[in-house]
Amino acid sequence: MEALRFGVVGCGGRGASVAELMMRLPSVRLVAVCDTDSDRARQVGERLQVPAFTQLDEMLAQVPMDAIYIATTVEQHFTVARRAILDGKHILVEKMMTTSAAEAWELVRLAEVQGVCGAVSYQLRFYPSFQRWWELAQDLQPLVILSSRHPGIMPAPYLRAEPWAGITDFLTHDVDLVLWVAGREPDTVFATDARNAVTDTDAIDTLCVTLQFDSVMTGMVYGSMAGWGVPNAHVVIGRRGNVRIVANGVEVNRLARSHDGAYERVAETVETEPVRGDTTDRLLEHFSAWVQGARDAFPLATLEDGLKVMLVHEAIWESCRTGQPVSLATMRQRLDNKVASS
């Protein structure tokens, strides 16, 4: 299998770190970087000894490549991804995928037409503990799926009023995790948020979401910038027991029947491979293999998965605005109407 040739668009903190990571991986090869900030593009290009550009079209025209990694602001994701797909490039886009479900749908459609692969960088899926959590959850038949994290005060670029900024940009990982375990979209979404409770930036600093999948299965996502120091929680409670992520793996509590018919708890801790830092290296290696036909997409979050997450985010925003539960069928119909009228 050959190394997948990547161009990186967006040389801020995340883009620059992933570009540097690509230099150390045998499965991918960094061939160019691009950023509208000429100084930033030049600095990263010089440090990594690859061509640097300020215009995407120039990079695509001058440097042969197979794929584009997109780490711009969320508002630019759609334009960059669309241009790359139309040029026949595979895309790996940072979360959130886009600013709307309509944009996400268009990228899914274009990728299918152009015959290219696309994925969203939801790298929590590549931690061994999360993969084992997912596997055990399927066996336990989920009733409640909980994912909660608290980032503390987020960096200044995220402290903006847009609904995809603030803590939403952080908790989109958790929305993806709940949908991943559930294996489908929820029927309804109810959400509440708070602004200016922690910072005075108009950014969403606290978010609580309930996802109702049917009459028995519920998902919950919540977090707050005021939750600094509060432990993360990733729990699945099922018909046959429960599983949660702990420091060294996953803790499983199963329900078992004793000889006299009473229920008893059978507990174990399943250790998983420890990972220091990020798992973007694993995501990149898997993406390269998938694009070249050596692996299935799973556990990658494909563009189709990204679209499902965006539909839920739009339902979250609608629920926060109205104070009412929102039907995913309504959001789907709204998307269909937009597509039909475009």
C-alpha positions in Angstrom: 0.0 0.0 0.0 1.4 3.4 -1.0 1.5 6.4 1.2 -1.5 8.7 0.6 -0.4 12.1 -0.5 -2.0 14.9 1.6 -2.4 18.6 1.2 -3.3 20.4 4.4 -5.6 23.4 4.3 -5.6 25.5 7.4 -2.3 26.0 9.3 -3.6 27.1 12.7 -2.9 25.0 15.8 -4.8 21.9 14.8 -3.8 22.0 11.1 -0.1 22.6 11.9 0.0 19.8 14.4 -1.6 17.3 12.0 0.7 18.4 9.2 3.7 17.6 11.5 2.2 14.3 12.5 1.9 13.3 8.8 5.6 13.7 8.4 6.1 10.8 10.9 3.6 8.4 9.5 4.6 5.8 6.8 1.0 5.6 5.5 0.6 9.2 4.5 2.9 11.8 2.9 2.5 15.6 3.4 3.1 17.3 0.0 1.8 20.8 0.6 0.1 23.2 3.0 -2.3 26.1 2.4 -3.6 29.0 4.5 -5.0 32.4 3.7 -2.6 33.8 6.2 0.6 34.0 4.2 2.9 34.2 7.2 1.3 31.2 8.8 1.4 29.1 5.6 5.1 30.1 5.0 6.2 29.2 8.5 4.6 25.8 8.5 5.8 25.1 4.9 9.4 26.1 5.8 9.4 24.1 9.0 8.2 20.9 7.3 10.0 21.6 4.0 6.9 21.4 1.7 5.4 24.0 -0.7 3.1 26.6 1.0 0.2 28.4 -0.7 -2.4 31.0 0.2 -4.8 29.9 -2.6 -6.4 26.4 -2.7 -6.7 26.5 -6.5 -3.0 27.1 -6.9 -2.1 24.2 -4.5 -4.4 21.9 -6.4 -3.0 22.9 -9.8 0.7 22.8 -8.9 1.1 19.8 -6.5 -0.1 16.3 -7.3 -2.0 14.9 -4.3 -4.6 12.3 -3.4 -6.4 13.9 -0.4 -7.0 17.1 1.4 -7.1 17.5 5.2 -9.3 20.5 6.1 -8.6 22.3 9.4 -9.9 25.8 8.6 -12.7 27.5 10.6 -16.0 25.6 10.4 -17.4 28.4 8.2 -14.9 27.5 5.5 -15.2 23.7 5.6 -17.9 23.5 3.0 -16.2 25.7 0.4 -12.9 24.0 0.7 -14.3 20.5 0.8 -16.5 21.2 -2.2 -13.6 22.5 -4.2 -11.4 19.5 -3.3 -14.1 17.0 -4.1 -14.8 18.6 -7.5 -11.0 18.2 -8.2 -11.3 14.5 -7.5 -9.6 14.6 -4.1 -10.6 12.5 -1.1 -11.3 14.7 2.0 -10.8 14.4 5.7 -12.5 17.3 7.3 -12.2 18.5 10.9 -15.3 18.6 13.1 -17.9 20.0 12.9 -18.4 18.9 9.3 -20.2 22.1 8.2 -22.4 24.8 9.5 -25.6 23.2 8.3 -27.2 19.9 7.3 -27.8 21.2 3.8 -24.1 21.8 3.3 -23.3 18.4 4.7 -25.8 16.8 2.3 -24.2 18.5 -0.6 -20.8 17.1 0.3 -22.2 13.6 0.6 -23.8 13.9 -2.8 -20.8 15.3 -4.5 -18.4 12.7 -3.0 -20.7 10.0 -4.3 -20.9 11.5 -7.8 -17.1 12.1 -8.0 -16.3 8.7 -6.6 -14.1 9.9 -3.7 -14.0 9.0 -0.1 -14.7 11.5 2.7 -14.6 11.4 6.5 -14.9 13.6 9.6 -12.2 13.8 12.2 -14.1 12.3 15.1 -10.9 10.7 16.5 -12.4 9.6 19.8 -13.7 6.6 17.9 -10.0 5.4 17.6 -9.2 5.1 21.3 -9.1 1.4 22.2 -11.2 2.1 25.3 -14.0 3.8 23.2 -13.9 0.9 20.7 -14.3 -1.7 23.4 -17.0 0.5 25.0 -18.9 0.4 21.7 -18.5 -3.4 21.3 -19.7 -4.2 24.8 -22.6 -1.7 24.4 -23.9 -3.6 21.4 -24.1 -6.8 23.5 -25.8 -5.1 26.5 -28.7 -3.8 24.3 -28.6 0.0 25.2 -31.3 1.7 27.2 -29.3 4.8 28.2 -26.3 6.2 26.4 -24.4 9.0 28.2 -21.4 11.0 27.1 -20.3 14.0 29.1 -17.1 16.1 29.1 -16.2 19.5 30.5 -13.4 21.4 28.7 -12.9 24.3 31.0 -12.7 27.8 29.4 -12.2 27.2 25.8 -9.6 29.1 23.7 -10.5 32.6 22.4 -11.2 31.5 18.8 -14.1 29.3 20.1 -15.7 32.0 22.2 -18.1 33.3 19.6 -21.9 33.5 19.4 -22.4 31.2 16.5 -24.2 28.0 17.5 -21.4 25.8 16.2 -18.8 27.6 18.3 -18.5 27.6 22.1 -18.8 24.3 23.9 -20.8 22.9 20.9 -17.5 22.6 19.0 -16.2 20.4 21.9 -19.4 18.3 22.5 -19.9 17.5 18.9 -17.6 14.6 19.6 -20.1 13.4 22.3 -23.0 13.7 19.9 -21.2 11.5 17.5 -20.3 8.9 20.1 -24.0 8.6 21.2 -25.2 8.2 17.6 -22.3 5.7 17.0 -23.4 3.5 19.9 -27.1 3.8 19.1 -26.6 3.0 15.5 -29.3 5.3 14.2 -30.7 8.8 14.5 -33.0 9.8 17.4 -36.7 10.3 17.0 -36.7 13.6 19.0 -34.2 16.0 20.5 -34.6 18.3 23.4 -31.8 20.7 24.5 -31.1 23.6 26.7 -28.1 25.9 26.6 -26.6 28.9 28.6 -24.6 31.8 27.3 -22.7 34.4 29.4 -23.1 32.1 32.5 -19.3 31.5 32.5 -17.8 33.9 30.0 -19.2 37.3 28.8 -18.5 36.4 25.1 -22.1 35.3 24.1 -20.6 31.8 23.4 -22.6 28.8 24.4 -20.8 27.7 27.6 -23.2 25.1 28.9 -25.2 22.6 26.9 -27.5 19.7 27.9 -29.1 17.4 25.3 -31.5 14.5 25.5 -31.9 12.3 22.5 -35.0 10.0 22.5 -34.4 7.1 20.1 -37.6 5.2 20.8 -39.8 4.4 23.8 -36.9 2.7 25.7 -33.6 4.0 24.4 -32.3 7.5 25.4 -29.1 9.3 24.8 -27.7 12.2 26.9 -24.9 14.7 26.1 -23.9 17.5 28.5 -21.0 19.7 29.4 -20.0 23.1 30.7 -17.0 25.3 30.6 -17.6 25.7 34.4 -17.1 21.9 34.8 -13.3 22.1 35.0 -12.2 19.1 37.1 -15.5 17.3 36.8 -14.7 13.7 35.5 -15.7 12.8 32.0 -18.5 10.2 31.9 -19.1 7.7 29.1 -21.7 5.2 30.2 -24.1 2.7 28.5 -26.8 1.2 30.6 -28.5 -1.8 28.9 -31.0 -4.6 29.4 -28.1 -6.9 30.3 -26.0 -4.6 32.4 -23.8 -1.6 32.0 -20.4 -0.5 30.8 -18.4 2.7 31.4 -15.0 3.9 30.4 -12.5 4.0 33.3 -8.8 5.0 33.5 -7.4 1.7 32.4 -10.1 0.4 30.1 -13.8 -0.3 30.6 -15.7 -1.5 33.6 -18.6 -3.9 32.9 -21.4 -4.9 35.2 -23.6 -7.7 33.9 -26.9 -8.9 35.2 -27.0 -12.7 35.8 -29.5 -15.0 37.3 -28.5 -17.2 40.3 -29.7 -20.7 40.8 -32.6 -19.5 42.9 -33.7 -17.1 40.2 -32.5 -13.9 41.8 -30.4 -11.4 39.9 -26.8 -10.9 40.8 -24.1 -8.5 39.6 -21.1 -9.9 37.7 -18.4 -7.2 37.5 -15.1 -7.0 35.6 -12.7 -4.5 34.3 -11.5 -5.0 30.8 -8.1 -3.5 30.2 -7.4 -1.8 26.9 -4.3 -0.6 25.2 -3.2 2.7 26.9 -2.9 5.7 24.5 -0.9 8.8 25.4 -2.3 11.9 23.8 -4.3 11.9 20.6 -5.4 9.1 18.2 -5.2 11.2 15.0 -2.3 9.0 13.9 -4.6 6.0 13.9 -7.4 7.9 12.2 -5.0 8.9 9.4 -3.6 5.4 8.9 -7.1 4.0 8.8 -8.3 6.7 6.4 -5.3 5.9 4.1 -6.1 2.2 4.1 -9.8 2.8 3.5 -9.2 5.1 0.6 -7.0 2.5 -1.0 -9.4 -0.4 -0.5 -7.4 -2.2 2.2 -10.0 -1.7 5.0 -13.6 -1.0 5.6 -14.6 2.5 6.7 -15.6 1.4 10.2 -14.8 2.9 12.8 -14.3 6.1 10.7 -17.0 8.7 10.8 -17.9 8.9 7.1 -19.5 12.0 5.5 -22.8 10.2 5.9 -22.2 10.0 9.6 -21.2 13.6 9.6 -24.5 14.5 8.0 -26.4 12.6 10.7 -24.5 14.6 13.4 -25.3 17.8 11.6 -29.1 17.0 11.5 -29.0 16.4 15.3 -27.1 19.7 15.8 -29.7 21.6 13.9 -32.4 20.0 16.0 -30.4 21.0 19.1 -30.2 24.6 17.9 -33.9 24.6 17.2 -34.8 23.1 20.6 -32.6 25.7 22.4 -34.3 28.5 20.5 -37.9 27.3 21.0 -37.7 25.5 24.3 -39.5 22.5 22.7 -38.6 19.0 21.7 -37.7 18.7 18.0 -38.6 15.8 15.7 -35.8 14.5 13.5 -38.4 13.7 10.9 -39.2 17.4 10.8 -35.5 18.2 10.3 -35.2 15.6 7.6 -38.3 17.1 5.8 -36.8 20.6 6.1 -33.6 19.4 4.6 -35.5 17.7 1.7 -37.4 20.9 1.0 -34.1 22.9 0.9 -32.6 20.4 -1.4 -35.6 20.3 -3.7 -35.8 24.1 -4.0 -32.1 24.5 -4.6 
